[in-house]
């Protein structure tokens, strides 16, 4: 285990919880490749919800209960923006806003997205690297009965109520891998797909050209690639993953997720309530680990991370 580097692929809150458990054990030996498909422009600023959720969790300042945003944040700037008639359904806290101001201004000065993000992470004392999946703009869009819309319009404004009929990752075909992502995957001793929505959190990461090839090359070198199910007992703990899977023709179960990852991962972690699905997951060629995957506090995050590392042959 000493010296082993691990790469985790993560979306928002569920992914951030496991990333935090892994970071507590691995420190700067952890690289988290984050989904940037949820990113959006608000009030002229670039907001990166999944990057920022992982950042705040690794810095230990995330809002308890919600998992995104900063604990104890206030909303004075947002209320003032609303007073000017600006759209205010996407709530940015005052301290959170400072991150978007700093990031956007550094990008406007010519900074490269990954380098700007790494600088902000260091400023918050985070030892792990949180790597945007690409420096290029990739935007997840969903189609509902009302047509195509940006992800946050569906997720926050429409509260994930409409059925999702189709998903696309605008810009993904032209996105390129960064040197940081490629190096992290080439140096990894193990790779983990966090318990994030497989369709709109892990999906955009895998859509960056070259990403799947690097994962396949890692597997060919004998590097274990494990996924943790975000679906427990047929339900997503948070977010619309269960309804989205069903609406898009997949089974809303840990097995449905394992099927989506067939050929990509060689280990699959499912919750004890789904133990009966283990033989079907194993039949897909994925070694199964059955354990308690619900992360309610720092101790349960660290415990799951420890079990996962042990299953990857990297036990302390
Ligand atoms: N989620 C909400 O439900 N309502 C919000 O107003 C909201 C604002 C917000 C601001 C910054 C940020 O980083 C995340 C925010 N989120 C909000 C969460 C975000 O929509 C989700 O984390 C995702 O994009 C899904 O992974």
Boltz pocket constraint, residues with backbone or C-beta under 6 A from the ligand:
constraints:
  - pocket:
      binder: B
      contacts: [[A, 11], [A, 12], [A, 13], [A, 38], [A, 47], [A, 48], [A, 49], [A, 50], [A, 52], [A, 53], [A, 68], [A, 69], [A, 89], [A, 90], [A, 91], [A, 92], [A, 93], [A, 96], [A, 152], [A, 155], [A, 156]]
      max_distance: 6.0
